[in-house]
Amino acid sequence: MFSRHFITAIVVSYFLLRSGTEANSPVNVSVTVDAVPVAGRSEVPLATCTASTAEPAAEVSWHLGTFSDAVRISTSTVKHLNGTFTVKSSLIATPTVQMNQQLVKCVIRHAMMKEEVEIDHKITVHYPPQLVFVTPFKIHSNAEVYQCEVDANPAATHFSWHSTHRTIPNDAIKTEGNKLYFLELTFDLNGMYICEASNEYGTGIGSLYWQKGEKTKDYHPEL
C-alpha cells in the first residue's frame, strides 16, 4: 500500500533590502503538496505557493492557462512579530483524472525585486485504472505474447488473468505479471481472455478475443 500523504517543495531564496535597515532578509518561496489529491474525492488543495520572511508582504499569484476554470484560489497573509510576512496561495479543486500533469506557474512579486519570479509546478492526481488494453508484445520466442497496458496513477501493481472457457495458467498458457503467453497455438485456445489490473484505488478490466491464425481483437469496456 502506497502512502497517500507526502510533502513536496521547491524553495527559492531572494535577498531583499528590508525597509529601514541595512541588513538583507531572504524571501523563501516554496510550492508544496500536503496530501496527494485523489480523483473523484472531495475538494482539496492541489498545490500551495508560499512566500515567507518578506517585508513588506510579497504578492503571490498563479498563471493557470486553460486550467483557470477548474480551480479557485485561496490566499492568506500572516504578519509575524519580527515584522515579516508569510503569504500562502492555494489552488483548490475537486480532483479529476484530467488534472493530472497539468502545468501551473506560481508567480511572486515584491517591491524590492526587479523582476517577478515564476515557479513551474505539475499537478499530480492519483486515480484508479481507467483504460485497460491488451496488446501484442513482441519477444524472440515461438510463443505469442500479449501485454496488459493500463492508464492509472500510481501505476497498476497487480494483474490477474482469466478466461471465459479455460483455466489459466495451464500447459498451453502461462502468465507473468501483466503478460499472457500462448505457448501452444491451437484451435482449442480460441476465446476471450480478460486482464484485471489494480492499484491501491481500484481495478480496471480489459480483454481480447484470441483466435488461431487471425488478428487478435482488443476490447475494453466503456468508462
N, C-alpha and C positions, 0 to 999 in steps of 0.2 A: 504494500500500500504506500503510495506516494504521500508525502506531507503536502497539505494544501496551503500552508502558511509559510511565507518567506518574505524577506525584505530585500529589494534591490535598490541600489543608489548610485547615481553619478554625481560626484561632488566636485565643484569648481570654486576656487577661491580668487577673489579680486580685491586688491588693496585700494580702498577709497579713503580720501582725506576726511577725517572727522571734523565736523563743524566746530570751530572754536578751539581746536587743539592742533598740535604739530605732529601727533602720532598718527600712524596709519592703522586702520581697522579693517580686517578682511570681511568680505561678504561671502558666506558659504552658500552655495546653490546646489540643491540635490533634487533628483526625481526618484521617487520611491513607490513601491507597491507593497502594501502591508499584508494582503492576502490575495491569492490568485482568484480572479473572477471566474465563475463557472456559468456557462451558457444556460439560460432558462431559469436561473435563480433570481432572487430579488435584487433591487437596485443597490449598487455598491460603488465605492471609488475605484476607478480603473487605474489612476495614477495621481500622485500628489507632487507638485513642484513647490519647493521651499527655498526662500531666500532669508537667511538669518544673519545676525550680528551686524546689521546695516544701520547707519544713522545719517540722514533720515531713512524712513522705510523705503525699500525698493518697490518698484511696480512689477507685478508678476502677471503675465497673461499667456494665452495659448494661440498658436496657429494650428487650426484643425482641418482646413480644406473642406472636402466633401463630408468629413466626419462631424461637422458642426451641428447638423440637425439631429444627431443621435445622442448627444450628451448635453448636460448642463454643467455650469461651472460654479463651484462654491469656494469663496475666498474669505480668509480670516486674517486679522492683524493683531499681534500682541506686542505691547511695549514693555521692555524689561527695566529693572531698577537701575541698570547702568546706562540707560538712555538709548540702547539699541532696540531694533525691531525685528520681529520674525513674521514673515508673510507666507501663508500657505494657500495654495490654489489647487483644488482637486477637480478632476473630471469625474462626474457622477453619471451612471447609466445602468440600465438593465442589460447585462451582458448577452451578446448574441455571437453565434459562430462567425458571422461576417465581420465582427470587430477584430478578430484575431489577426495580428501582424499589421494592423493599421498604423501608419506613421503619424505622430503628432510632434509638435515642437513647443517646448516651454520657452517663453521669451521674458528676459529680465532687463529692466531699465532702471537707471539710477542717475540722480543729478550729477554725480561726480564721475560717471562713466561716459567716455566719448562716444561709444557705440553700444548698442544693445547686444545682449548675449542670447544665443539660441542653443537649446539642448534638444537633440533628437531623442525620441523615445518610441519604441514599438509596443503597442498594446498587446498583452498576452491574455487570451481567454482559453480556459480548459473546456472540453466538451467530449461527450461520448462518441463512439464511431458513428459517422454519418453515411458515407458511401462505402460499400464493400464490393470490390470487383475481384473475380478470379480470372487470371490472365495466364497465357503460356509463358513458361520460364525456360530459357534455353540453357542446357548443360551438355557436356560432352559425354553422353551415355546413350544406351539403347532405350532408356525409359522416356516416357512422356511426362513432363513435369509442369505443374501449374502452381501459381503463386497467388496468395490471398493478399490484396492490396487494400489499405484502409486509410480513410481520412479521419483522424482522431487526434486529440491533443490532451494529455500526452499520448504517445504512440501506443497502439494496442500491444499488449504483452502476453495475451493468452489466445490461442487459436484451437478450435475444436472442429473436426471434420466428421460429416455424417453423409450417408447415402439413403435414398428412399427405398433401395432394394438390396443393399449388401451391407455386411458388417465391415467396418474399417477400424484397424488395418486387417489385412489378410495376406495370403500368399501372393496375390496379384497386385495389391495396392498397399503402399505404406505412407505414413505422414511424418514430417519433421517440421515442427513449428508451423509456419504459415505456408508450407509447401506440401503438395499432394503428388505422389509418384505413382504412375501407372507402370508397373514392372512387366506386365504382360498386356498385349494389345489384342484382346479377344472380344468377340461379339457379346459374350455374356456380361461384360462390364458396361455395356450401353446403359445410360440412365442419368439421373440427376445427382449431383454432388454438391453438398452445402458446406460453406465455411461460416463458423460463428467466431467473430473477433471481438475481444473485450479489452477495455481498460478499466480504471477504477470507477468510472462514471456510468458504465453501461455496456451493452452488447449490440453489435450490428451483424446483419446476415447478408451474405452474397452466395450465389450459386452458379453452376454451369451445367449444361447438358452435354455429356460426353458420348460420342458415337464413333465406333471404329471406322476409320477411313474417311471421315468427314470433318469439316471445320467445326471446332467446338464453339457452341454458343454461350456467351456470358450473359448472366442475368442478375439484376439486383432489384430488390423491392423498392417501390416508391416511398419517398420520405413522407 
